[in-house]
Amino acid sequence: MSKSLNLIKDPIGPLLRKIAIPASVGTLFQTLFNVVDTYFAGRISPEALSALAKSFPIYFIIIA
């Protein structure tokens, strides 16, 4: 597939991009999922939206 990353000898810029871009894309999709989830919960009822809002901090601690 691709060569392994040598964190000691390779330049920092390309290494940072190779690690940061996939992490950023993953975070973007996770946030979009949460936005869509919030939208549909809000259409169900205010209580469902409130439950989702109260559980988001716990969810973010778990995925952190």
N, C-alpha and C positions, 0 to 999 in steps of 0.2 A: 504494500500500500504506500506508505510514505516513511521516510526515515524518522528515527526517534529524535526527540528533542534533547540536545545537550545543553543543560541549563548553565553550565560553567563556561563553555567555549563559544557558543553561538551568540550573535548580537542580541541585545535586549529588545530592541524595537520589533523585529519579526517574531520573537518568542512571545512578547506581550500580545501581539495581534493574534497569533495562533491560539492563545489561551483565552483572551478576552472576547473575541468575536463569537465563538460558540456559546460562551456563558451569557453574553448579552442577548443573543438570539433566544436562548432558552428562557431568560428572564422576561423578554418581550412577549413571548407566547404565553407564559404563565400569567402575566398581567392582562393580556387580552382575554384569556380564559376567565379570569376573575371579573372583568368588566361585563362579559356576556352573561356570566352566572348572576351577577348583581342585577342586570337588566331583567332577566327572566324571573328572578325572585321578587323583584319589585312589581312585576305584573301579577304575581300570585296574590300577595297581600302585604300590607305594611309590616305585619308581624314577621313574615318570612324575610323581608329585607332587614329588619332589625336583628333577627337571629344571625343572618349572614354577616352583618356589620360587627356584631359582638364576637363572632368566631374568627374573623379575619386576622386579628393579632396573634392568636394561637396558631393559626395556619402558617403565618409568615415565620413565626419562631421555629416551627417544625421544619419548614423547607430551608431555613437559613442554615 
